[in-house]
Structure formats: C-alpha cells, structure tokens
Amino acid sequence: MSKIVILGAGIAGHVAATHLRRKLPKEHEVVVVSPNSNYQWIPSNIWVGIGRMRSKEILFPLEPLYKKKGIGYKQAKVMTFFPEGDLETDKPFVTIEYVAGEKRGKTEKVTYDYLINATGPKLAFEMTEGLNPGINKAYSVCTYSHAEHAWHALDDLIKQMKQGVKTKILIGTGHAKSTCQGAAFEYILNVEQELRRHKVRDKAEIVWISNEPKLGDFGMDGMLLSYGSNIMKSSEMVEMVFEDRGIQWILGAGVNKIEDGVAHYENLEGEFKSETYDFAMLIPAFSGHGFKAYDKNQNDITEKLFNGFMIVDADYTPKPYEEWSVQDWPETYQNPSYANIFAPGIAFAPPHAISRPRVSRNGTTISPAPPRTGMPSGITAKLVADNIIDTIKGKKELHHKGSLGNMGAACIASAGYGMTQGSGISITTYPIVPDYKKYPDTQGRQLKKTFGEIGLAGHWLKLALHYAFLYKAKMRPFWWLIPE
C-alpha cells in the first residue's frame, strides 16, 4: 500500500488528489494537507471583486467532499520537510501545524511514500512597503475574501461618484517582479464596464500600472497572434482595447511603496515617480513559503529541495537571455534529489523568466515573473498524478511529460460581466514558453495555435467554464471527462 500526501488544495493540489483517488485502488491512501477549508475557483475572483458574484458561488467546503470520496484531509499548514525521515521515524515525512478545530496549534508528523508539493505561492504583500489588502486604499483580488473587500470599497466609491465626486482608479502590479498581470487586466476591464453600467464612467480616471515593458507582455514576452483575418502583436491588441475604453497606462513601473492614496514607483529610465489614486487593486509579488528541509541527522538540506520555490527537473544553470531555451523547462516536475517528491503548478521553481529581463538605469530589476497559473497548473498536476500511479504499478520510468515549452494554454480573460453586454478576450498560446528556434518567424510561437478573439461569446464561454470547472472540482458524475 502506498500513501500519497498532497500539500495544498488549490487547482494543482485538488486536481492531483481527485485523479489519484479515482485511478488508484482503495488500499492506497491519498491525503490532502491544506490550511484552507474551502476550494475556490480563483479565475472568478474578479467577478466577486465587482459585486457580480458572491463568494459562495465560487467556492465549496473541502472536508465533506473529501470524506465522501475517500480522500484524507488535514486542515493544517506544512512546516518542515524530512525527505529521509529522522532518527525516530524511518519513513520520509513532513511536519504540519493544524490551523483550525480542536487540534489548532498542534503539530504532527505526516509520513508519505510520495509527496506532491502544490502549496502554490505566498502572496508576498510585505515585499512592497505599505501594500496590504484594505490598507492605504489598496486592495487585492487574489483570494475570494480579498475580492469581497475590494468590492465593498469599489461600491462605496461608485456611490460617491453618483454624488458627483471625481475619482482616480489605479489597477495593475504592485511590485517590480510581480506576475499574474492577466488577473489585473481582467479586473481593470471589468471595473471600467461596471462604471459604465452605473453611469459614472465620466467621473473616473482609470490608469493601468505594470512592470511589463509593453502592453500585453503578461510575463510571457508578449506574442504574435492571429486576430480574425489579421496578424497582430498582443501589445497592439491590448492597446486597442485600452484606447477603446479610455484607459491610460504606465509601463516598466516597479512599485516599491504604497502610502494612503499614493503609489511610488521606479521606471526603467531610473526615474522615481508617484501616482495618486482613490482606489487601487495591485497584484503583489509571489514568493516561496520559506520552507526548511532536514536530513535524517537534522542537517539543513533546504538547498536540495528549494530555490525559493521547489527544485524540479529544470536546468537552473545561470545563463544570459540569449542562451535561454525551452529545454531549460521541467517535464516531470520531479525533485532531482528525492524521486518521490513532485511540485506541479506554481510550486515549482522556474529556471528563469519567460520575458526578457530588464533592469532600470539604477540597477533595479523591473520585469514580470513567469506565470504558471490556471490551465498549466491543472495539466502539470494531472501528469504528476499519472506518473505516481505508473510508479506504484511498477513502471521504472516517468512516461507522462509536459514542458511549458511544448504545452499550449487557453485563457479567457473577462472584459466585462453581462449576458447581453458582457465581453471576453480569448487568447490561446502555443507554446507557453516561446520556442524561437522552432518558430523563428512568429516570435517563438505557432501562429495557427496562437490567436485572439474579443466579444460577447468570450463572456459566455468564461461563464460556462466557471460552472464546468466547479462541477469538475466537486467530482460530479463523469467529472474526469472535462479536460484541464
């Protein structure tokens, strides 16, 4: 009998747990450790952040589902890793601390045969001075509770605008190395449409601020895409959307300090500037959780498991941008030092950024970190689960592979909620990491599989995916037929 322990119950962790439980005989144990009591469909947070959905519509409690499906569950946070066990425990284990219930504050050793680290990122608000959800008129949509808080503040602002008050809204990234520009992009378009719906658009100045060197970079070095019968750059598409909606933009901005209604930033020219606002939604930096690891004799071996995030089968050799290759990216998400440990989704350490690194004249890195959320998280989690299943069945090699360098991704970015007035921007990219050798004439991507569309149908599709993926996450009948 094998015991598989999964750390985290986000997209990657939950996908891995559900596939393992469905495919493995009952004598094998699947256990999820997560400090969160609920599963949340994160892509719909932006709709909570504009008051068009309530939190209960995008989440459900984990414990009843896991109990029903035969998945163990511990509402706890992981503390330390002992991949060799210790002098008292022969099997590898992690130490956890319970965060709720009668066991709250108690620690425990959880042994495993296979470990999946799907802890995702730490929302590192503290890396930007003064950036904290709900403080200094700055908000977040990274969690459903953050999004709720943002909506209450935005709703109050809309009420003021209806009284004739002029306002300024700032949305984008809150750190020089932030990722997840896509979420901020969705939110600014939804906020803009909500202001029009409330007939107060003329009372607001809306500004996009980002560490991207160009619009539409999204931490992916931008893209050349098919748009109808035309070919255009993602920067041109986003610029078209922003100009159509009267949204201003500030690019190459590394936000470094937030005060009450003021965002201070440094730009790539080395200038230090500030932008005032009445409401801001700024995506924080993502970081690893700072886990520690020890060998059997209590020696610190953290560097074998972590490089900020977890080390996997990537090429981490430092190299200049001109030598970056899709071959640098991992395929199995297996730790090279401990073959029974895996890290899909955001939990794995990328070998380097995807966008060309840029540094200000003062030497400050102002460049987006690589995105690994959504579809890639689900795909990598499923392939990790399948490799563990094959290993349990006696296969010696890992046959399931999927690099971001040969993997595509489809993203439906909401551009406004509404069954008749809504809009969505559908962007499909292949591959996620551009392969400039294979596709030298189309900026590293296959043009037939890299395209964009804008329109009401995009909103319908994103709304349909909202319900489809919640259905899948709840493990309803034939849930596994819905692809990642």
Buried (B, 14 or more C-beta within 10 A) or exposed (E): EBBBBBBBBBBBBBBBBBBBBBBBEEEBBBBBBBBBBBBBBBBBBBBBBBBBBEBEBBBBEBBEBBEEBEBBBBBBBBBBBBBBBBEEEEEBBBBBBBBEEEBEEEEBBBBBBBBBBBBBBBBBBEBBEBBBBBEBBBBBBBBBBBBBBBBEBBEEBBEBBEEEEEBBBBBBBBBBBBBBBBBBBBBBBBBBBBBBBBEBBEBBBBBBBBBBBBBBBBBBBBBBBBBEEEBBBBBBBBBBBBEEBEBEBBBBBBBBBBBEBBBBBBBBEEEEEEBBBBBBBBBBBBBBBEBBBBBBEEEEBBEBBBBBBBBBBBEBEEEEEEEBBBBBBBBBBBBBEBEBBBBBBBBBBBBBBBBEBBEBEBEBEBBBBBBBBBBBBBBBBBBBBBBBBBBBEEEEEBEBBBBBBBBBBBBBBBBBBBEEEBBBBBBBBBBBBBBBEBBEEBBBBBBEBBBBBBBBBBBBBBBEBBEBBBBBBEBEEEBEEEEB
